Amino acid sequence: MTRSHLLICAAVLTISTRAHAELELKNDGFVSGSAATFQNGFIAGEAGGSRFLAPSAGRQLLKVQLLFGGAATMTNFTIKVFDDTAGTDAPGAELFMADFQLTGSDSAMQELDLTSANVLVPAQFRVAFVFQTPAPPSIASDADGISADKNFILTAAGWKKSSALGVPGDWVIRAFVSDAGSPDAGVNVFCDVNTECPGGQYCDAPHHACTYDCRSNSDCPNSGTCDSLGQCSPGSGDGGGCAAGGGGATGAMLGFGGLLAILLARRARRSERSGRRVEQRAAIDGEIRRRR
């Protein structure tokens, strides 16, 4: 194990990016400059995980941060998210899994952006990091005590509380979920009807997800208006100069039909005049030949 005092800056591994208001969930008390211990006893197939409690179920897991170091080498990891509602040592159903690479750093928090994965979590869930190669680099624990029921290790014998295996601190792992107190709260929350979504959002029924298309009229095309569900209503527009009264698509079609009729009538008149000129010219030529 490596114990050190760390000055932390930000390091971001981006999978996807989208603006969201977020709520940070954490068990550790680690701050920049304080002590942390990198747990270098992990072998391939083992994992370290943290249990988190969100204010409500159905939040979207937006990103995960962790302190990962002890060696400045690149290694492969698997992140897993579980339903931890039962509160037992072994978590419930696996909700998400993805492989990624991290380079160990003793001076930076690592960040994984999971926004595009659309991971919806229950109120209590677990985030775990599964080692594909032996540590180090490794996850770290803080030095200010431990919440015994929130930190776990997966060994060949199954999931165990990390305190039972001699780890004295909380894993420096943090989860960020959508914040219900913001305009973006609840985006992609599971739903069947609009009333299950936060204010300013509607239920995208085919995908069972709360979403919105606009926040103000300026977000809507063609002078449309943004309604209370965050959907754009069609604007009246100006018909592009083709409307012949009535407005909207019908008026535009009528206007186009009227214009087409005018053009056809003009063409018919031109053809008629051209025909008369041909007839007149033929008559003149005939009269000339007769006089000769």
C-alpha angles and dihedrals in degrees: 000000000000120000118193145150108246136203103207129208129170125275117177129200104195122207094160138346131218131148112253135157105240144195120215118224119192143152099196128087095209118142131175110285096023127112125274135172124221108217104224099175096088119117130194111295095024123109144196119215143178130212116223133192117210123195091250143358123266098047118144116242101229104177146341128222127196142170105241122172148094090133131037095228132116118249139170121249139174121221117206130186120202139187102248098178094124092060094220126137091257112058126229129242120351109245101181142005133182137163122226144156128247132184112217117245131180091197106045141060111230120224131200116197108212099170096117092051090068093216109184113196136196119240090270117040141151131231116200135182114213117204116229092183132026118277142284115104092054147157118278136228126212126241104230101084134282141267097225097205097049105056125070144175126205112216133165086274093056135256117341134175107262091227089062088057095051103265106140100194145049119270111257091235121129132190125205119203133180112282115235090204095068136074089251094051116127096018105158092010110150114262145157100194137024093253090067091063129083119259115290094028138093133205115259091213099195089055097031090227133128113236144145138217102202145014098194139012090263089068091062124085126234094022092300124162129240112231131207092272094055094255126131118240115206116263124229092240121184098274091245090269092295102093117111096195131297095075128227127057094318092053090047091051091049090049091050091048091051092049091049091051090052092050092048091049091051091049091050091051091049090050091048092050091046090051092051091050090053091050092047091049091050091050092050092048090050092050091050093051091047093053090050 
